[in-house]
């Protein structure tokens, strides 16, 4: 699939069917239950007889799942399998979905957490297991199995094909009215699969085992839909050295450029030394970003705060984040300076042109930078609050939900900000798709005069919410005292 225009009507109907499908519509396998005290030999005999590779394990009130992967770990023990119980190797509280949940939610859950199966619940009871193969079998009947093609790619050249299909998928989903946050989540999950597979193809196993590939910024938040730049980095285990690392990281960056992911103008890519360091090295850099005088420090920190692990040892990212928390201990004044970046765009226009939307005249009809005036203040203001109150890195909407739940922001304001962000993301996506169709590089500009009346009204309302949020943040952080 290359574009919405070239996609046949059948393919569009199938994609709509996929997005409307429920978990119960897919093939669900009846679970096999066993007790935690069952020995491994007995369980393996039962699984083999049924031709399955997993079992649900009961341990009192707890329910867990045991898979063939767990069996591999068990066989490394010194004791014979007949002396080992299933409960010792079971993962309790496994991921689950509801039978009436949207099938794409199950797909996103598997992509985001890199899991191969989820429990399906109905009325509090487990009624089946949805495996990745079952889900892919359902999706296979809907024409566009990008994620499966990514997994099967054996070379960088083969990986380029599914990577090139993502934009077409975006066009179909957007054209059929799928909600912007769903598109963003699905595309973010596919992008991470592509990055992970590319890293597997380029990086030898010792490097993969002793590093953590991360994405940051809007990619880390799963809020980048149309590819505008690369924001990635590589964290290395302290003391680990890999000859030829520069060659591998350069190949990774160049391959992504070939797939259509533009290079980051600010050089925030793992092929640059600043973004390819050990845990200790990143710890020192974070300290400098917080306490040093580098004017790029606060923005580099902001980008890093949205980091998400893509491949390798995720614990390395956790170690760097722990160092950041120690650096910020007792640094309340820093939060205000960090949040002040919301004021760097749009000064002097607080009561200006957007108050006159949709009745645009003269200069007000010119292009505006939607990211600077609208999206950035919401994202960064929320990020500053999340940093201050220890909210873990999440998409902006999830950060707002957690902040509201903790009583750190009014729940109504959090909902308004979420709606405003999604509105502006939707307008930006529509503009980007139009730019691409016109042969232009996608950017953050938008022409309000080109919008319909309802979209202009929605833009006006969204920017008014942004204005109120900026005023609230100014009071919260006492920005006038800086």
C-alpha positions as CSV (number, residue, x, y, z in Angstrom):
1,X,0.0,0.0,0.0
2,X,1.5,3.3,-1.0
3,X,-1.3,5.9,-0.6
4,X,-4.9,6.3,0.1
5,X,-5.6,7.1,-3.5
6,X,-4.0,3.9,-4.7
7,X,-5.5,1.7,-2.0
8,X,-8.4,-0.3,-3.6
9,X,-11.9,0.1,-2.0
10,X,-11.7,-3.5,-0.8
11,X,-8.5,-2.9,1.2
12,X,-10.0,0.2,2.8
13,X,-13.1,-1.8,3.8
14,X,-11.0,-4.5,5.3
15,X,-8.9,-2.0,7.3
16,X,-12.1,-0.4,8.6
17,X,-13.3,-3.9,9.5
18,X,-10.1,-4.5,11.4
19,X,-10.4,-1.3,13.4
20,X,-14.0,-2.0,14.3
21,X,-13.3,-5.7,15.3
22,X,-13.6,-6.9,18.8
23,X,-11.3,-9.4,20.6
24,X,-14.1,-12.0,20.6
25,X,-14.1,-11.8,16.8
26,X,-10.6,-13.4,16.6
27,X,-9.9,-17.0,17.2
28,X,-9.5,-17.5,21.0
29,X,-7.9,-20.6,22.3
30,X,-9.4,-22.3,25.4
31,X,-6.8,-22.1,28.2
32,X,-5.3,-25.1,29.9
33,X,-5.2,-24.7,33.7
34,X,-2.7,-26.3,36.1
35,X,-1.8,-25.8,39.8
36,X,1.4,-24.1,40.8
37,X,2.6,-27.2,42.6
38,X,2.5,-29.3,39.4
39,X,6.0,-30.6,38.4
40,X,7.4,-29.6,35.1
41,X,7.6,-33.1,33.6
42,X,3.9,-33.6,34.2
43,X,2.9,-30.2,32.7
44,X,5.1,-30.7,29.7
45,X,3.5,-34.1,29.1
46,X,0.0,-32.5,29.3
47,X,1.0,-29.6,27.0
48,X,2.5,-32.0,24.4
49,X,-0.6,-34.1,24.4
50,X,-2.7,-31.0,23.6
51,X,-0.3,-29.5,21.1
52,X,0.0,-26.2,23.0
53,X,2.9,-24.2,24.5
54,X,1.5,-22.4,27.5
55,X,-0.7,-23.0,30.6
56,X,-2.5,-20.8,33.1
57,X,-1.2,-21.5,36.6
58,X,-3.4,-21.2,39.7
59,X,-1.7,-20.3,43.0
60,X,-4.4,-19.6,45.5
61,X,-6.1,-16.4,44.4
62,X,-3.3,-15.6,41.9
63,X,-3.4,-16.5,38.3
64,X,-0.2,-16.6,36.1
65,X,1.0,-17.9,32.8
66,X,3.7,-20.4,32.0
67,X,5.2,-20.6,28.5
68,X,7.8,-22.4,26.6
69,X,10.2,-19.5,27.2
70,X,9.8,-20.1,30.9
71,X,10.6,-23.8,30.4
72,X,13.9,-22.9,28.7
73,X,14.9,-20.9,31.9
74,X,13.8,-23.8,34.1
75,X,16.0,-26.3,32.3
76,X,19.1,-24.3,33.3
77,X,18.6,-25.1,36.9
78,X,20.7,-27.7,38.6
79,X,17.7,-29.7,39.8
80,X,16.0,-32.2,37.5
81,X,12.7,-31.0,35.9
82,X,10.7,-33.5,37.9
83,X,11.8,-31.8,41.1
84,X,10.8,-28.3,39.9
85,X,7.3,-26.9,40.2
86,X,5.5,-24.8,37.6
87,X,4.9,-22.0,40.1
88,X,8.6,-21.3,40.5
89,X,8.8,-20.1,36.9
90,X,5.3,-18.6,36.3
91,X,4.7,-14.9,35.5
92,X,1.8,-13.9,37.7
93,X,-0.6,-11.0,36.9
94,X,-0.2,-11.4,33.1
95,X,-1.5,-8.8,30.7
96,X,-5.2,-9.2,29.8
97,X,-7.9,-7.6,27.7
98,X,-11.7,-7.8,27.7
99,X,-13.6,-9.9,25.2
100,X,-15.4,-6.7,24.0
101,X,-12.3,-4.6,23.8
102,X,-11.2,-3.4,20.4
103,X,-8.9,-5.8,18.6
104,X,-6.5,-3.0,17.8
105,X,-6.1,-2.4,21.6
106,X,-4.9,-5.9,22.0
107,X,-2.5,-5.4,19.0
108,X,-1.1,-2.2,20.6
109,X,-0.7,-3.9,24.0
110,X,1.4,-6.7,22.4
111,X,3.5,-4.2,20.4
112,X,4.1,-1.9,23.3
113,X,5.1,-4.6,25.8
114,X,6.7,-7.0,23.4
115,X,4.5,-9.9,24.5
116,X,3.1,-12.8,22.4
117,X,-0.2,-13.5,24.1
118,X,-2.8,-11.9,26.4
119,X,-5.6,-13.4,28.5
120,X,-9.1,-12.6,27.4
121,X,-11.6,-11.9,30.3
122,X,-15.4,-11.7,30.4
123,X,-17.3,-11.0,33.5
124,X,-14.1,-11.4,35.6
125,X,-13.4,-14.8,34.2
126,X,-10.7,-15.9,31.8
127,X,-12.5,-17.2,28.7
128,X,-9.6,-17.6,26.4
129,X,-6.0,-16.7,25.3
130,X,-5.3,-14.5,22.3
131,X,-1.9,-15.2,20.9
132,X,0.1,-13.0,18.5
133,X,-0.2,-15.7,15.9
134,X,-4.0,-15.8,16.4
135,X,-4.2,-12.0,16.1
136,X,-1.9,-12.0,13.0
137,X,-4.0,-14.7,11.4
138,X,-7.0,-12.4,11.8
139,X,-5.2,-9.4,10.5
140,X,-3.8,-11.4,7.6
141,X,-7.3,-11.5,6.2
142,X,-7.2,-7.7,6.2
143,X,-4.5,-7.3,3.6
144,X,-1.8,-5.3,5.4
145,X,0.3,-7.3,7.8
146,X,3.1,-4.8,8.2
147,X,4.3,-6.0,11.6
148,X,4.6,-9.6,10.4
149,X,6.6,-8.5,7.4
150,X,8.9,-6.5,9.7
151,X,9.5,-9.6,11.9
152,X,10.3,-11.7,8.8
153,X,12.7,-9.3,7.2
154,X,16.1,-10.9,6.9
155,X,18.0,-8.0,5.5
156,X,17.9,-4.2,5.7
157,X,16.7,-4.1,2.1
158,X,13.8,-6.4,3.0
159,X,12.9,-4.3,6.0
160,X,12.6,-1.2,3.8
161,X,9.4,-2.6,2.2
162,X,7.2,-2.7,5.4
163,X,8.8,0.5,6.6
164,X,7.6,2.2,3.4
165,X,4.0,0.9,4.0
166,X,3.4,2.8,7.2
167,X,2.6,6.1,5.5
168,X,-0.1,4.4,3.4
169,X,-1.6,2.8,6.5
170,X,-1.7,6.3,8.1
171,X,-3.6,7.7,5.1
172,X,-6.2,4.9,5.1
173,X,-6.8,5.2,8.9
174,X,-7.0,9.0,8.8
175,X,-9.3,8.9,5.7
176,X,-11.6,6.5,7.5
177,X,-11.9,8.7,10.6
178,X,-9.9,6.6,13.1
179,X,-9.2,8.6,16.2
180,X,-5.8,10.4,16.2
181,X,-4.6,8.8,19.5
182,X,-5.3,5.3,18.0
183,X,-3.4,6.1,14.8
184,X,-0.5,7.5,16.9
185,X,-0.3,4.5,19.1
186,X,-0.5,2.0,16.3
187,X,2.2,3.9,14.2
188,X,4.4,4.3,17.3
189,X,4.2,0.6,17.9
190,X,5.1,-0.2,14.3
191,X,8.0,2.3,14.3
192,X,9.5,0.6,17.3
193,X,9.2,-2.8,15.7
194,X,11.0,-1.4,12.7
195,X,13.8,0.1,14.8
196,X,14.1,-3.1,16.9
197,X,14.4,-5.3,13.8
198,X,16.9,-3.0,12.2
199,X,19.0,-3.0,15.3
200,X,18.8,-6.8,15.4
201,X,20.0,-7.0,11.8
202,X,22.9,-4.6,12.3
203,X,24.2,-5.1,15.9
204,X,25.9,-8.3,17.0
205,X,24.5,-10.1,20.0
206,X,27.1,-9.0,22.5
207,X,26.3,-5.3,21.6
208,X,22.6,-5.9,21.9
209,X,23.0,-7.6,25.2
210,X,25.1,-4.8,26.7
211,X,23.2,-1.8,25.4
212,X,19.8,-0.3,25.4
213,X,18.4,1.4,22.2
214,X,15.9,4.1,23.1
215,X,13.7,6.5,21.2
216,X,12.9,9.9,22.7
217,X,10.8,13.1,22.1
218,X,7.5,12.6,20.3
219,X,8.6,9.1,19.1
220,X,9.2,8.1,22.7
221,X,5.7,9.5,23.6
222,X,4.1,7.7,20.6
223,X,2.9,11.1,19.4
224,X,4.8,11.3,16.2
225,X,2.8,10.1,13.3
226,X,4.3,11.5,10.1
227,X,8.0,11.0,10.1
228,X,9.7,14.4,10.8
229,X,13.0,13.5,12.4
230,X,14.9,10.9,14.3
231,X,15.3,11.1,18.1
232,X,17.2,8.1,19.3
233,X,20.1,7.1,21.5
234,X,22.2,4.2,22.7
235,X,23.0,3.5,26.3
236,X,26.0,1.2,26.9
237,X,26.7,-0.9,30.0
238,X,29.5,0.7,32.1
239,X,32.9,-0.9,31.2
240,X,31.6,-2.4,27.9
241,X,33.6,-1.5,24.8
242,X,32.7,-2.7,21.3
243,X,35.2,-2.2,18.4
244,X,33.5,-0.8,15.3
245,X,30.6,0.7,17.2
246,X,30.7,3.9,15.2
247,X,30.3,2.0,12.0
248,X,27.2,0.2,13.3
249,X,25.5,3.3,14.7
250,X,26.2,5.2,11.4
251,X,24.7,2.3,9.5
252,X,21.6,2.5,11.7
253,X,21.1,6.2,11.1
254,X,21.7,5.9,7.4
255,X,19.2,3.0,7.1
256,X,16.5,4.9,8.8
257,X,17.1,7.8,6.5
258,X,16.7,5.4,3.6
259,X,13.4,4.2,5.1
260,X,12.1,7.8,5.1
261,X,12.9,8.9,8.7
262,X,14.7,12.3,8.2
263,X,17.8,13.0,10.3
264,X,17.3,15.1,13.4
265,X,18.4,18.7,12.7
266,X,19.7,18.9,16.2
267,X,21.8,15.8,15.8
268,X,19.9,13.8,18.4
269,X,20.8,10.4,17.0
270,X,22.8,7.5,18.3
271,X,25.4,8.1,15.5
272,X,26.5,11.2,17.4
273,X,28.8,10.8,20.4
274,X,26.6,12.7,22.8
275,X,23.8,10.3,22.3
276,X,25.9,7.1,22.4
277,X,27.4,6.7,25.9
278,X,27.7,4.5,28.9
279,X,25.3,4.8,31.9
280,X,28.0,6.7,33.7
281,X,28.6,9.0,30.7
282,X,24.9,9.8,30.4
283,X,24.8,10.4,34.2
284,X,27.5,13.1,33.8
285,X,25.7,14.6,30.9
286,X,22.4,14.8,32.8
287,X,24.1,16.5,35.6
288,X,25.5,19.1,33.2
289,X,22.1,19.6,31.6
290,X,20.5,20.3,35.0
291,X,23.3,22.3,36.7
292,X,25.5,23.5,33.8
293,X,25.3,26.6,31.5
294,X,24.8,24.8,28.2
295,X,21.8,26.6,26.6
296,X,20.8,23.3,24.9
297,X,20.8,21.5,28.2
298,X,17.1,22.0,29.2
299,X,15.8,21.0,25.8
300,X,18.1,18.0,25.6
301,X,16.8,17.0,29.0
302,X,13.2,17.5,27.9
303,X,13.8,15.2,24.9
304,X,15.5,12.5,27.1
305,X,12.6,12.6,29.6
306,X,10.4,11.0,27.0
307,X,12.8,8.1,26.5
308,X,11.4,4.6,25.9
309,X,13.3,1.4,25.5
310,X,13.1,-0.3,22.1
311,X,15.7,-3.0,22.2
312,X,18.4,-4.4,24.5
313,X,18.7,-4.3,28.3
314,X,15.9,-2.0,29.5
315,X,17.5,-1.9,32.9
316,X,20.2,0.4,31.5
317,X,17.6,3.1,30.8
318,X,16.3,2.7,34.3
319,X,19.8,3.2,35.7
320,X,20.2,6.5,33.8
321,X,16.7,7.6,35.0
322,X,17.7,6.8,38.6
323,X,20.8,9.1,38.2
324,X,18.5,11.8,37.0
325,X,16.3,11.5,40.0
326,X,19.3,11.9,42.3
327,X,20.5,14.9,40.3
328,X,17.2,16.6,40.8
329,X,16.9,15.9,44.5
330,X,16.2,19.2,46.3
331,X,16.1,21.1,43.0
332,X,12.7,22.7,43.2
333,X,13.9,25.9,41.6
334,X,15.0,23.9,38.5
335,X,11.5,22.8,37.8
336,X,10.4,26.4,37.3
337,X,13.3,27.2,35.0
338,X,12.6,24.0,33.1
339,X,8.9,24.9,32.7
340,X,9.7,28.4,31.5
341,X,10.3,27.1,28.0
342,X,6.6,27.3,27.4
343,X,7.0,31.1,27.2
344,X,9.5,31.1,24.4
345,X,6.9,31.0,21.6
346,X,3.9,33.1,20.9
347,X,4.7,36.0,23.2
348,X,2.7,39.1,22.5
349,X,0.0,37.1,20.7
350,X,-1.9,35.8,23.8
351,X,-4.9,38.0,22.9
352,X,-4.2,38.2,19.2
353,X,-5.0,36.4,16.1
354,X,-6.6,33.2,17.4
355,X,-9.3,35.3,19.2
356,X,-10.5,36.2,15.7
357,X,-10.7,32.7,14.4
358,X,-12.7,31.7,12.3
359,X,-13.2,35.3,11.0
360,X,-9.7,35.6,9.5
361,X,-8.5,38.6,7.6
362,X,-5.2,39.9,6.4
363,X,-2.1,38.8,8.2
364,X,-4.2,36.4,10.4
365,X,-4.6,34.2,7.3
366,X,-0.9,33.4,7.1
367,X,0.7,30.1,8.0
368,X,1.3,29.5,11.7
369,X,3.5,27.0,13.5
370,X,1.0,24.8,15.2
371,X,3.7,22.9,17.2
372,X,5.2,26.1,18.7
373,X,2.0,27.8,19.5
374,X,-0.1,24.9,20.5
375,X,1.3,21.4,20.8
376,X,4.6,22.3,22.5
377,X,3.2,24.3,25.4
378,X,0.8,21.4,26.2
379,X,3.5,18.7,25.9
380,X,6.2,20.6,27.7
381,X,4.0,22.0,30.4
382,X,2.7,18.5,31.2
383,X,6.3,17.1,31.0
384,X,7.5,19.7,33.5
385,X,4.7,18.7,35.9
386,X,5.5,15.0,35.4
387,X,9.1,15.7,36.2
388,X,8.3,17.6,39.3
389,X,5.9,15.0,40.7
390,X,7.7,11.9,39.6
391,X,5.2,10.7,37.0
392,X,6.9,8.1,34.8
393,X,7.4,8.8,31.1
394,X,4.2,8.2,29.3
395,X,2.3,9.7,26.4
396,X,1.1,13.2,27.3
397,X,-2.5,12.2,27.7
398,X,-1.5,9.5,30.2
399,X,0.7,11.9,32.1
400,X,-2.3,14.3,32.4
401,X,-4.5,11.5,33.6
402,X,-2.0,10.4,36.3
403,X,-1.4,14.1,37.3
404,X,-5.2,14.6,37.7
405,X,-5.5,11.3,39.6
406,X,-2.8,12.5,42.0
407,X,-4.5,15.8,42.5
408,X,-1.7,17.8,40.9
409,X,-3.9,19.3,38.2
410,X,-7.7,19.9,37.9
411,X,-9.3,16.9,36.3
412,X,-11.4,19.2,34.0
413,X,-8.3,21.0,32.8
414,X,-6.5,17.7,32.2
415,X,-9.4,16.5,30.0
416,X,-9.5,19.8,28.1
417,X,-5.8,19.7,27.5
418,X,-6.0,16.1,26.2
419,X,-8.8,17.1,23.8
420,X,-6.9,20.1,22.7
421,X,-3.8,18.1,22.1
422,X,-5.6,15.5,20.1
423,X,-7.4,18.2,18.1
424,X,-4.1,19.9,17.2
425,X,-2.4,16.5,16.4
426,X,-5.3,15.8,14.0
427,X,-5.0,19.1,12.3
428,X,-1.3,18.7,12.0
429,X,-1.7,15.2,10.5
430,X,-4.2,16.5,7.9
431,X,-1.9,19.3,7.0
432,X,1.1,16.9,6.7
433,X,-0.7,14.6,4.4
434,X,-1.8,17.5,2.2
435,X,1.8,18.7,2.1
436,X,3.1,15.3,1.1
437,X,0.4,15.0,-1.6
438,X,1.6,18.4,-2.9
439,X,5.2,17.2,-3.0
440,X,6.3,19.3,0.0
441,X,8.2,18.1,3.0
442,X,5.9,17.8,6.0
443,X,6.4,20.5,8.7
444,X,4.5,22.1,11.6
445,X,2.9,24.9,9.6
446,X,-0.8,25.2,9.1
447,X,-3.0,27.7,7.2
448,X,-6.1,28.5,9.3
449,X,-7.7,30.1,6.2
450,X,-7.7,26.6,4.6
451,X,-9.6,25.0,7.4
452,X,-13.3,24.5,7.4
453,X,-15.5,26.5,9.9
454,X,-15.7,23.7,12.4
455,X,-12.0,23.0,12.3
456,X,-11.2,26.7,12.7
457,X,-13.5,26.9,15.7
458,X,-11.9,23.7,17.2
459,X,-8.4,25.3,16.6
460,X,-9.6,28.5,18.3
461,X,-10.9,26.6,21.3
462,X,-7.8,24.5,21.6
463,X,-5.5,27.5,21.5
464,X,-7.6,29.2,24.2
465,X,-7.1,26.1,26.4
466,X,-3.4,26.3,25.7
467,X,-3.4,30.0,26.7
468,X,-5.2,29.2,30.0
469,X,-2.8,26.4,30.7
470,X,0.2,28.7,30.2
471,X,-1.3,31.2,32.6
472,X,-1.9,28.4,35.1
473,X,1.7,27.2,34.8
474,X,3.0,30.7,35.1
475,X,1.3,31.0,38.5
476,X,2.1,27.5,39.6
477,X,5.9,28.0,39.0
478,X,5.9,31.8,39.7
479,X,7.5,32.3,36.3
480,X,7.3,36.1,36.7
481,X,9.9,35.8,39.5
482,X,12.5,34.2,37.3
